[in-house]
Amino acid sequence: MSVFSIQLEACDPARNRFRAYQIDVVRDLFGAWLVEVKFGRIGARGRTLRFTPDDEPAARRMVRERLQRRSGTPGRIGVAYQTLELWDPHGWMPAERAANAGRARVALSGNGERCSA
């Protein structure tokens, strides 16, 4: 059962930066928690990491730490991540970030790759 999902993208056509990042949190049939993180260049296969935290607080902490790291990308790669999709029925996201999630728009870059405008 899916508990939380967020999809982020960071695009800067001038610097040829097209990054995708996704976090999904699910509980399996036995009640175990699974945090799945997918990342890479938009349109490429990318990488997938899977973590099995012990409980819900550990899963929430893992999501919060990963999203906090993504918030520092303007200083590291020169462009911020934008929220494309957010599914958060249990209130895992801080209210201010969840409110900004609806403001992202999807556009195509000059080379036809999807990115936020």
Rosetta constraint file for C-alpha pairs under 8 A:
AtomPair CA 1 CA 26 HARMONIC 5.39 0.50
AtomPair CA 1 CA 27 HARMONIC 5.22 0.50
AtomPair CA 1 CA 28 HARMONIC 6.39 0.50
AtomPair CA 1 CA 29 HARMONIC 7.85 0.50
AtomPair CA 2 CA 24 HARMONIC 7.46 0.50
AtomPair CA 2 CA 25 HARMONIC 6.08 0.50
AtomPair CA 2 CA 26 HARMONIC 4.29 0.50
AtomPair CA 2 CA 27 HARMONIC 6.53 0.50
AtomPair CA 3 CA 24 HARMONIC 7.78 0.50
AtomPair CA 3 CA 25 HARMONIC 5.50 0.50
AtomPair CA 3 CA 26 HARMONIC 5.31 0.50
AtomPair CA 3 CA 27 HARMONIC 7.26 0.50
AtomPair CA 3 CA 88 HARMONIC 7.08 0.50
AtomPair CA 3 CA 89 HARMONIC 7.31 0.50
AtomPair CA 3 CA 90 HARMONIC 7.13 0.50
AtomPair CA 4 CA 23 HARMONIC 7.84 0.50
AtomPair CA 4 CA 24 HARMONIC 5.74 0.50
AtomPair CA 4 CA 25 HARMONIC 5.04 0.50
AtomPair CA 4 CA 26 HARMONIC 7.09 0.50
AtomPair CA 4 CA 86 HARMONIC 7.94 0.50
AtomPair CA 4 CA 87 HARMONIC 5.69 0.50
AtomPair CA 4 CA 88 HARMONIC 5.07 0.50
AtomPair CA 4 CA 89 HARMONIC 7.30 0.50
AtomPair CA 4 CA 90 HARMONIC 7.63 0.50
AtomPair CA 4 CA 92 HARMONIC 7.27 0.50
AtomPair CA 5 CA 22 HARMONIC 7.37 0.50
AtomPair CA 5 CA 23 HARMONIC 5.60 0.50
AtomPair CA 5 CA 24 HARMONIC 4.38 0.50
AtomPair CA 5 CA 25 HARMONIC 6.33 0.50
AtomPair CA 5 CA 85 HARMONIC 7.79 0.50
AtomPair CA 5 CA 86 HARMONIC 5.85 0.50
AtomPair CA 5 CA 87 HARMONIC 5.05 0.50
AtomPair CA 5 CA 88 HARMONIC 6.62 0.50
AtomPair CA 6 CA 22 HARMONIC 5.63 0.50
AtomPair CA 6 CA 23 HARMONIC 5.43 0.50
AtomPair CA 6 CA 24 HARMONIC 6.68 0.50
AtomPair CA 6 CA 83 HARMONIC 7.27 0.50
AtomPair CA 6 CA 84 HARMONIC 7.68 0.50
AtomPair CA 6 CA 85 HARMONIC 5.57 0.50
AtomPair CA 6 CA 86 HARMONIC 4.48 0.50
AtomPair CA 6 CA 87 HARMONIC 6.30 0.50
AtomPair CA 7 CA 20 HARMONIC 7.51 0.50
AtomPair CA 7 CA 21 HARMONIC 5.93 0.50
AtomPair CA 7 CA 22 HARMONIC 4.37 0.50
AtomPair CA 7 CA 23 HARMONIC 6.68 0.50
AtomPair CA 7 CA 83 HARMONIC 6.02 0.50
AtomPair CA 7 CA 84 HARMONIC 5.53 0.50
AtomPair CA 7 CA 85 HARMONIC 5.07 0.50
AtomPair CA 7 CA 86 HARMONIC 6.54 0.50
AtomPair CA 8 CA 20 HARMONIC 5.83 0.50
AtomPair CA 8 CA 21 HARMONIC 5.04 0.50
AtomPair CA 8 CA 22 HARMONIC 6.06 0.50
AtomPair CA 8 CA 81 HARMONIC 5.81 0.50
AtomPair CA 8 CA 82 HARMONIC 5.39 0.50
AtomPair CA 8 CA 83 HARMONIC 4.57 0.50
AtomPair CA 8 CA 84 HARMONIC 5.57 0.50
AtomPair CA 8 CA 85 HARMONIC 7.27 0.50
AtomPair CA 9 CA 18 HARMONIC 7.32 0.50
AtomPair CA 9 CA 19 HARMONIC 5.53 0.50
AtomPair CA 9 CA 20 HARMONIC 4.48 0.50
AtomPair CA 9 CA 21 HARMONIC 6.18 0.50
AtomPair CA 9 CA 42 HARMONIC 7.97 0.50
AtomPair CA 9 CA 81 HARMONIC 5.08 0.50
AtomPair CA 9 CA 82 HARMONIC 5.37 0.50
AtomPair CA 9 CA 83 HARMONIC 6.69 0.50
AtomPair CA 9 CA 84 HARMONIC 6.99 0.50
AtomPair CA 9 CA 115 HARMONIC 6.59 0.50
AtomPair CA 9 CA 116 HARMONIC 6.78 0.50
AtomPair CA 10 CA 17 HARMONIC 7.26 0.50
AtomPair CA 10 CA 18 HARMONIC 5.84 0.50
AtomPair CA 10 CA 19 HARMONIC 5.02 0.50
AtomPair CA 10 CA 20 HARMONIC 6.53 0.50
AtomPair CA 10 CA 79 HARMONIC 6.15 0.50
AtomPair CA 10 CA 80 HARMONIC 5.67 0.50
AtomPair CA 10 CA 81 HARMONIC 4.25 0.50
AtomPair CA 10 CA 82 HARMONIC 6.20 0.50
AtomPair CA 10 CA 115 HARMONIC 7.03 0.50
AtomPair CA 10 CA 116 HARMONIC 7.16 0.50
AtomPair CA 11 CA 16 HARMONIC 7.87 0.50
AtomPair CA 11 CA 17 HARMONIC 5.43 0.50
AtomPair CA 11 CA 18 HARMONIC 4.48 0.50
AtomPair CA 11 CA 19 HARMONIC 6.32 0.50
AtomPair CA 11 CA 79 HARMONIC 6.72 0.50
AtomPair CA 11 CA 80 HARMONIC 7.89 0.50
AtomPair CA 11 CA 81 HARMONIC 7.67 0.50
AtomPair CA 11 CA 115 HARMONIC 5.46 0.50
AtomPair CA 11 CA 116 HARMONIC 6.55 0.50
AtomPair CA 12 CA 16 HARMONIC 5.98 0.50
AtomPair CA 12 CA 17 HARMONIC 5.00 0.50
AtomPair CA 12 CA 18 HARMONIC 6.45 0.50
AtomPair CA 12 CA 79 HARMONIC 6.45 0.50
AtomPair CA 13 CA 17 HARMONIC 6.12 0.50
AtomPair CA 13 CA 18 HARMONIC 7.37 0.50
AtomPair CA 13 CA 109 HARMONIC 6.42 0.50
AtomPair CA 13 CA 110 HARMONIC 7.10 0.50
AtomPair CA 17 CA 41 HARMONIC 7.94 0.50
AtomPair CA 18 CA 41 HARMONIC 5.56 0.50
AtomPair CA 18 CA 42 HARMONIC 5.52 0.50
AtomPair CA 18 CA 113 HARMONIC 7.94 0.50
AtomPair CA 18 CA 115 HARMONIC 7.10 0.50
AtomPair CA 19 CA 39 HARMONIC 7.40 0.50
AtomPair CA 19 CA 40 HARMONIC 5.71 0.50
AtomPair CA 19 CA 41 HARMONIC 4.57 0.50
AtomPair CA 19 CA 42 HARMONIC 5.40 0.50
AtomPair CA 20 CA 38 HARMONIC 7.92 0.50
AtomPair CA 20 CA 39 HARMONIC 5.44 0.50
AtomPair CA 20 CA 40 HARMONIC 5.51 0.50
AtomPair CA 20 CA 41 HARMONIC 5.87 0.50
AtomPair CA 20 CA 42 HARMONIC 5.39 0.50
AtomPair CA 21 CA 37 HARMONIC 7.37 0.50
AtomPair CA 21 CA 38 HARMONIC 5.72 0.50
AtomPair CA 21 CA 39 HARMONIC 4.37 0.50
AtomPair CA 21 CA 40 HARMONIC 6.81 0.50
AtomPair CA 22 CA 37 HARMONIC 5.72 0.50
AtomPair CA 22 CA 38 HARMONIC 5.08 0.50
AtomPair CA 22 CA 39 HARMONIC 6.35 0.50
AtomPair CA 23 CA 35 HARMONIC 7.06 0.50
AtomPair CA 23 CA 36 HARMONIC 5.73 0.50
AtomPair CA 23 CA 37 HARMONIC 4.65 0.50
AtomPair CA 23 CA 38 HARMONIC 6.51 0.50
AtomPair CA 23 CA 63 HARMONIC 7.48 0.50
AtomPair CA 24 CA 35 HARMONIC 5.85 0.50
AtomPair CA 24 CA 36 HARMONIC 5.17 0.50
AtomPair CA 24 CA 37 HARMONIC 6.60 0.50
AtomPair CA 25 CA 33 HARMONIC 7.29 0.50
AtomPair CA 25 CA 34 HARMONIC 5.74 0.50
AtomPair CA 25 CA 35 HARMONIC 4.57 0.50
AtomPair CA 25 CA 36 HARMONIC 6.35 0.50
AtomPair CA 25 CA 59 HARMONIC 7.72 0.50
AtomPair CA 26 CA 33 HARMONIC 6.00 0.50
AtomPair CA 26 CA 34 HARMONIC 5.33 0.50
AtomPair CA 26 CA 35 HARMONIC 6.63 0.50
AtomPair CA 27 CA 31 HARMONIC 5.41 0.50
AtomPair CA 27 CA 32 HARMONIC 5.41 0.50
AtomPair CA 27 CA 33 HARMONIC 4.68 0.50
AtomPair CA 27 CA 34 HARMONIC 6.11 0.50
AtomPair CA 28 CA 32 HARMONIC 5.50 0.50
AtomPair CA 28 CA 33 HARMONIC 6.69 0.50
AtomPair CA 28 CA 34 HARMONIC 7.47 0.50
AtomPair CA 32 CA 52 HARMONIC 7.45 0.50
AtomPair CA 32 CA 54 HARMONIC 7.65 0.50
AtomPair CA 32 CA 55 HARMONIC 7.79 0.50
AtomPair CA 33 CA 52 HARMONIC 5.67 0.50
AtomPair CA 33 CA 53 HARMONIC 5.99 0.50
AtomPair CA 33 CA 54 HARMONIC 6.97 0.50
AtomPair CA 33 CA 55 HARMONIC 6.61 0.50
AtomPair CA 33 CA 56 HARMONIC 7.22 0.50
AtomPair CA 33 CA 59 HARMONIC 7.20 0.50
AtomPair CA 34 CA 50 HARMONIC 6.82 0.50
AtomPair CA 34 CA 51 HARMONIC 5.77 0.50
AtomPair CA 34 CA 52 HARMONIC 4.77 0.50
AtomPair CA 34 CA 53 HARMONIC 6.74 0.50
AtomPair CA 34 CA 59 HARMONIC 7.85 0.50
AtomPair CA 35 CA 50 HARMONIC 5.75 0.50
AtomPair CA 35 CA 51 HARMONIC 5.10 0.50
AtomPair CA 35 CA 52 HARMONIC 6.32 0.50
AtomPair CA 35 CA 53 HARMONIC 7.50 0.50
AtomPair CA 35 CA 59 HARMONIC 6.85 0.50
AtomPair CA 35 CA 63 HARMONIC 7.93 0.50
AtomPair CA 36 CA 48 HARMONIC 6.89 0.50
AtomPair CA 36 CA 49 HARMONIC 5.77 0.50
AtomPair CA 36 CA 50 HARMONIC 4.52 0.50
AtomPair CA 36 CA 51 HARMONIC 6.41 0.50
AtomPair CA 37 CA 48 HARMONIC 5.61 0.50
AtomPair CA 37 CA 49 HARMONIC 5.13 0.50
AtomPair CA 37 CA 50 HARMONIC 6.39 0.50
AtomPair CA 38 CA 46 HARMONIC 6.96 0.50
AtomPair CA 38 CA 47 HARMONIC 5.62 0.50
AtomPair CA 38 CA 48 HARMONIC 4.41 0.50
AtomPair CA 38 CA 49 HARMONIC 6.46 0.50
AtomPair CA 39 CA 46 HARMONIC 5.51 0.50
AtomPair CA 39 CA 47 HARMONIC 5.51 0.50
AtomPair CA 39 CA 48 HARMONIC 6.68 0.50
AtomPair CA 40 CA 44 HARMONIC 6.81 0.50
AtomPair CA 40 CA 45 HARMONIC 7.21 0.50
AtomPair CA 40 CA 46 HARMONIC 4.21 0.50
AtomPair CA 40 CA 47 HARMONIC 6.27 0.50
AtomPair CA 41 CA 45 HARMONIC 7.76 0.50
AtomPair CA 41 CA 46 HARMONIC 6.39 0.50
AtomPair CA 42 CA 113 HARMONIC 7.11 0.50
AtomPair CA 42 CA 114 HARMONIC 7.28 0.50
AtomPair CA 43 CA 113 HARMONIC 7.18 0.50
AtomPair CA 53 CA 58 HARMONIC 5.66 0.50
AtomPair CA 53 CA 59 HARMONIC 5.55 0.50
AtomPair CA 54 CA 58 HARMONIC 6.41 0.50
AtomPair CA 54 CA 59 HARMONIC 7.66 0.50
AtomPair CA 55 CA 59 HARMONIC 6.37 0.50
AtomPair CA 56 CA 60 HARMONIC 6.10 0.50
AtomPair CA 57 CA 61 HARMONIC 6.07 0.50
AtomPair CA 58 CA 62 HARMONIC 6.15 0.50
AtomPair CA 59 CA 63 HARMONIC 6.30 0.50
AtomPair CA 60 CA 64 HARMONIC 6.09 0.50
AtomPair CA 60 CA 92 HARMONIC 6.83 0.50
AtomPair CA 61 CA 65 HARMONIC 6.08 0.50
AtomPair CA 62 CA 66 HARMONIC 6.23 0.50
AtomPair CA 63 CA 67 HARMONIC 6.15 0.50
AtomPair CA 64 CA 68 HARMONIC 6.00 0.50
AtomPair CA 65 CA 69 HARMONIC 6.29 0.50
AtomPair CA 66 CA 70 HARMONIC 6.43 0.50
AtomPair CA 67 CA 71 HARMONIC 6.33 0.50
AtomPair CA 68 CA 72 HARMONIC 7.04 0.50
AtomPair CA 69 CA 73 HARMONIC 7.35 0.50
AtomPair CA 70 CA 81 HARMONIC 6.93 0.50
AtomPair CA 71 CA 80 HARMONIC 7.05 0.50
AtomPair CA 71 CA 81 HARMONIC 7.15 0.50
AtomPair CA 72 CA 76 HARMONIC 6.85 0.50
AtomPair CA 72 CA 80 HARMONIC 7.76 0.50
AtomPair CA 73 CA 77 HARMONIC 5.54 0.50
AtomPair CA 73 CA 78 HARMONIC 6.70 0.50
AtomPair CA 73 CA 79 HARMONIC 6.36 0.50
AtomPair CA 73 CA 80 HARMONIC 5.62 0.50
AtomPair CA 73 CA 81 HARMONIC 7.19 0.50
AtomPair CA 74 CA 78 HARMONIC 4.32 0.50
AtomPair CA 74 CA 79 HARMONIC 4.47 0.50
AtomPair CA 74 CA 80 HARMONIC 4.88 0.50
AtomPair CA 75 CA 79 HARMONIC 7.76 0.50
AtomPair CA 82 CA 101 HARMONIC 7.64 0.50
AtomPair CA 82 CA 104 HARMONIC 6.14 0.50
AtomPair CA 82 CA 116 HARMONIC 6.54 0.50
AtomPair CA 83 CA 100 HARMONIC 7.85 0.50
AtomPair CA 83 CA 101 HARMONIC 5.12 0.50
AtomPair CA 83 CA 102 HARMONIC 7.70 0.50
AtomPair CA 83 CA 104 HARMONIC 5.97 0.50
AtomPair CA 84 CA 101 HARMONIC 6.91 0.50
AtomPair CA 84 CA 102 HARMONIC 7.85 0.50
AtomPair CA 84 CA 104 HARMONIC 5.96 0.50
AtomPair CA 84 CA 105 HARMONIC 7.17 0.50
AtomPair CA 84 CA 106 HARMONIC 7.31 0.50
AtomPair CA 84 CA 116 HARMONIC 7.71 0.50
AtomPair CA 85 CA 101 HARMONIC 7.19 0.50
AtomPair CA 86 CA 98 HARMONIC 7.68 0.50
AtomPair CA 86 CA 101 HARMONIC 6.79 0.50
AtomPair CA 88 CA 92 HARMONIC 6.28 0.50
AtomPair CA 88 CA 93 HARMONIC 7.05 0.50
AtomPair CA 93 CA 97 HARMONIC 6.63 0.50
AtomPair CA 93 CA 98 HARMONIC 5.93 0.50
AtomPair CA 94 CA 98 HARMONIC 6.27 0.50
AtomPair CA 95 CA 99 HARMONIC 6.12 0.50
AtomPair CA 96 CA 100 HARMONIC 6.45 0.50
AtomPair CA 97 CA 101 HARMONIC 6.37 0.50
AtomPair CA 98 CA 102 HARMONIC 7.61 0.50
AtomPair CA 99 CA 103 HARMONIC 7.96 0.50
AtomPair CA 100 CA 104 HARMONIC 7.53 0.50
AtomPair CA 104 CA 116 HARMONIC 6.57 0.50
AtomPair CA 104 CA 117 HARMONIC 7.35 0.50
AtomPair CA 105 CA 116 HARMONIC 5.50 0.50
AtomPair CA 105 CA 117 HARMONIC 5.67 0.50
AtomPair CA 106 CA 114 HARMONIC 6.84 0.50
AtomPair CA 106 CA 115 HARMONIC 5.83 0.50
AtomPair CA 106 CA 116 HARMONIC 4.60 0.50
AtomPair CA 106 CA 117 HARMONIC 6.01 0.50
AtomPair CA 107 CA 114 HARMONIC 5.82 0.50
AtomPair CA 107 CA 115 HARMONIC 5.39 0.50
AtomPair CA 107 CA 116 HARMONIC 5.55 0.50
AtomPair CA 107 CA 117 HARMONIC 5.58 0.50
AtomPair CA 108 CA 112 HARMONIC 5.42 0.50
AtomPair CA 108 CA 113 HARMONIC 5.47 0.50
AtomPair CA 108 CA 114 HARMONIC 4.48 0.50
AtomPair CA 108 CA 115 HARMONIC 5.65 0.50
AtomPair CA 108 CA 116 HARMONIC 7.79 0.50
AtomPair CA 109 CA 113 HARMONIC 5.36 0.50
AtomPair CA 109 CA 114 HARMONIC 6.09 0.50
AtomPair CA 109 CA 115 HARMONIC 6.16 0.50
